[in-house]
Amino acid sequence: MSRNDFQKEKLYQATMSMTRKMLQEGLISEEEYRQVDTIFLEKYQPGFGTLFSDLSLTSRA
């Protein structure tokens, strides 16, 4: 993994961590969470992020 790839992964994971917290606190809906996830997957194109993109939604059930 290159330094640039690692940086993109970190930014994606940090962004989605904050977004998951907003979802858990009821500040955003699951649909809004999915929209944010889609936007930042496209922006950062993380290598591992796609493996975890729906993890928080399935763990809430």
PyMOL commands that set and color helices and strands:
alter all, ss='L'
color gray80, all
select helices_A, chain A and resi 3-24+30-44+49-52+55-59
alter helices_A, ss='H'
color red, helices_A
deselect
rebuild
show_as cartoon
